[in-house]
Amino acid sequence: MKIYWIKAQAPRRVLALVKYLGIDADCIEMDLKAGGMKTPEYTALNPNRKAPTMVDGDFVLWESSAIMAYLCIRERSDMWPAHHPAEQVEVLRWLSWNDHHWSRAVGPFYFEHVVKATFHIGEPDRSSLPAMIPELKTLAAVLDGHLAGRDFVACNRLTIADFQLASMACDWRRSEMPLGDYPHIVRWLDRLMHIPAWAEPWPTQAVERGEKALAG
Ligand SMILES: N[C@@H](CCC(=O)N[C@@H](CS)C(=O)NCC(=O)O)C(=O)O
């Protein structure tokens, strides 16, 4: 199995899961700045030219939530409750909420403060962020209320919904997201950091750069 990744939030979820489940995968880092995801070889795998992408034999899959579900099914992990419809829709509800609401609200903070620094693409531009605070706070109140009395987002246990939502906000302090007033979110994020695979998901193995591996 191959996982193509860059150091950003969507790949982070998948890499953390790979590590958490102990999956033997070649994790291939793509060079975003050098255009590694714009090559014909990579575009053939993922026409969105984004990461992550998973290749398992002949099967190619993109979209981090789909990849996580696939990995859980493959490894028989109930982090994606494949055989429990009520639990499955509970997880699905939060995956959707993340993609349609939460990620859009917190993503710009993460981009300005973390993505730009990671890929050396300029200084943070804070000018557009204050206008996004009301929506972020509205959504944070929803999540905080849900997490009151809960340790996990869904099913009373760790699921891929935790990795999906937390990837957007785990760097909230560095990203200057106004989450300090939401104690249940902060407690949930801090507890997840006790999971080694979540706290340090980035592959340490020596890997070929992605462009070379794909050309190869
Ligand atoms: N919805 C997609 C998002 C994929 C995505 O936007 N990946 C970002 C990193 S978080 C990326 O590859 N960005 C590089 C670019 O846009 O050039 C998923 O969950 O996999």
The ligand as a Tripos MOL2 file, in Angstrom:
@<TRIPOS>MOLECULE
LIG
   20    19     1     0     0
SMALL
NO_CHARGES

@<TRIPOS>ATOM
      1 N1        -11.3070   16.8390    0.9290 N.3       1 LIG1
      2 C1         -9.9640   16.4130    0.6440 C.3       1 LIG1
      3 C2         -9.0230   17.5940    0.8480 C.3       1 LIG1
      4 C3         -7.7160   17.3640    0.1420 C.3       1 LIG1
      5 C4         -6.8730   18.6180    0.2650 C.2       1 LIG1
      6 O1         -7.3620   19.7560    0.0870 O.2       1 LIG1
      7 N2         -5.6000   18.4130    0.5610 N.am      1 LIG1
      8 C5         -4.7220   19.5410    0.7440 C.3       1 LIG1
      9 C6         -3.8840   19.3490    2.0000 C.3       1 LIG1
     10 S1         -4.9150   19.3980    3.4390 S.3       1 LIG1
     11 C7         -3.7790   19.6610   -0.4350 C.2       1 LIG1
     12 O2         -3.3870   18.6810   -1.0120 O.2       1 LIG1
     13 N3         -3.4040   20.8890   -0.7800 N.am      1 LIG1
     14 C8         -2.4600   21.1380   -1.8160 C.3       1 LIG1
     15 C9         -2.9680   22.0610   -2.8670 C.2       1 LIG1
     16 O3         -4.1180   22.5070   -2.7780 O.co2     1 LIG1
     17 O4         -2.1970   22.3390   -3.7840 O.co2     1 LIG1
     18 C10        -9.5720   15.2610    1.5800 C.2       1 LIG1
     19 O5        -10.1700   15.1840    2.6620 O.co2     1 LIG1
     20 O6         -8.7250   14.4560    1.2190 O.co2     1 LIG1
@<TRIPOS>BOND
     1     1     2 1
     2     2     3 1
     3     2    18 1
     4     3     4 1
     5     4     5 1
     6     5     6 2
     7     5     7 1
     8     7     8 1
     9     8     9 1
    10     8    11 1
    11     9    10 1
    12    11    12 2
    13    11    13 1
    14    13    14 1
    15    14    15 1
    16    15    16 2
    17    15    17 1
    18    18    19 2
    19    18    20 1
@<TRIPOS>SUBSTRUCTURE
     1 LIG1         1 GROUP 0 **** ****
